[in-house]
Amino acid sequence: MRWLVVIIMILSFSASAIGQPSDVEVEMRAKEVGRSLRCVVCQNQSIDESDAPLAVDMRELVRNRLREGDSNAEVISYMRERYGDYVLLKPPVQTNTYILWLAPFILLLAGLLWFFANAGRKEEDT
């Protein structure tokens, strides 16, 4: 009878331990999430790289959310809701960000057209 009680206690303890992520797992996942989130104080540093006090607070917030059982995507979604799309190091393609994604290609095309138009004129002048 005692062995049965001991086995039940061990199983219940291991079941509760399985539900909680270990500190090592939380830290690894926090670094992974932190590399995809921008420090809102720093220009182009992730919260994982930044030493700004706000980045430290953001890293702690990420760790707390992960300890509570949130997935990486849920943590990123929470941070996005709280800080906006600016917090993402790779902003999503949306209707309000088309100019951000298309501007480099438009400028390159305009530059190439200008170059070829002027290159043809200089040959005619000489």
C-alpha angles and dihedrals in degrees: 000000000000091000090055091053091048092049092048091050092049092048093048091048093049091047091054091045091052091057093056118068116232121248091249092053092047091050093049092048091044090055090049092050091041091057090059096047123079122224103242091215098048122063106233107352126115118234086249091061100036125095094195115127091239090053089053089053091047091051090051091049089052091050092049092050090049092049089053089059103261117149121238091257092050091052092049090047091050092050090047091053091048100044104019130236091310090078091066115088089208107042116211123250105254135149090265092052100046091104090052092054098037101040096082092052093045091050091048092050092047090049092050092048091049091048095051093043092053095041090058092051095050092055090052092050095056 
